Amino acid sequence: MEKGRKGVRMEELLRELVEAPSVSGYEDDISALIKKELKPHVDQVRSDRIGNVIAVKGKGSPKIMLAAHMDKIGLIVKYVNKDGFIFFDKLGGWDERILPARNVVIHGSKGPVAGVIGCKPVHLQERDEAKKPIKLKEMFIDIGATSEGDVKKAGISVGDHITNAGTLRKLRGSRVTGHGFDNRIGCLVLLEIAKSVKIFKGTLFLVGTVKEEIGLIGVRGSSFSVNPDVLLAIDTTIPGDVPGMSSEEAPLKLGSGPSLEIKDQVSVVCSQVKKWVTETAKRGKIKIQLNVSSGGATDASIVPTVREGIPSGAITVPTRNIHSPVEVADMRDVNNCVKLGVKLVESAHRYF
């Protein structure tokens, strides 16, 4: 029964994290939520000068840093025309083909404003035009305004951030869908590790980083400041268990456990970290997957270039439809990622 209650509690916390309207560069809301959740379970928690959340638990060596980026992809107001239509730019890696007909929320000075992304109707497109993806510059957001002044009255101005509308929804079994799982799931895992880990040797730094989606920015300063003996990024990754994809392209599957990222677009996992993760998973009888990818990157990808080099790796939760409003994850993988994270913290002194 306790296990069931814990599962419900984790889903409700994930819902709160998903609903926090924080995109890259606008992490205040998610930062406040994470600090509130961390505070009872750590010795201290603070924000640095660019907004990274840094919590500390324990003391001594080794220094273990777990990092989960707090931001999610979003949009930003670029221009408002005289008729009250809002043009926008991207924050992070969007597939522009999925943007038209999307429900969005603009976060202005007077609070959230509902809008929809529109474009030229298919009925009026030329035959060749209809065969091509709609370009970002051809899309606009309609909030129902009739003029530029009407948009200003709604509290909207250039630079306001825009998020997907919607929240967490349950699918069959242990699977859930929503937007911002990349990386609200990582934030959830970070919080659950902070709550669950009790006795370990060393100092645990739990860090929520900013602006990962626009260039792995926040982790550079936070890891320089902490100067850990090892860093693990907690993030999401791409499974290949859907129609149109093959195991050769992406071998990971939902429900088969968290993944250790062996290689990504810019980095290869430190051999010492690989040994630590695989041996700890085996001892704890926690099923993990191994991923070699030619695309994407995590906070762990860049920290080997910080100071004289920080040993790093990434533990990820397979997530379908990543960077879309309908990402899909399996809560069993989330739970196993938490279990693995706790075991890794408890065993770090054997490796670093």
ABEGO torsion letter per residue (X at the ends): XAAAAAAAAAAAAAAAAAABBBBBGBAAAAAAAAAAAAAAABABBBBBAAGBBBBBBEBEOBBBBBBBBABBBBBBBABBBAAGBBBBBBBEBBBAAAABGBBBBBBBAAEBBBBBBBBBBAAABBAAAAABBBBAAABBBBAGBABAAAAAAAGBBBGBBBBBBEBBBBBBEABBBEBGAOAAAAAAAAAAAAAABABBBEBBBBBBBBGAAAGGAAAAAAAAAAGBABBBBBBBBBBAABBGBBAAABABBBGAEBBBBABBAABBBBAAAAAAAAAAAAAAGBBBBBBBBABEBBAAAAAAABEAEBBBBBBBBBBBGBGBABBBBBAAAAAAAAAAAAAAAAAAAAAX
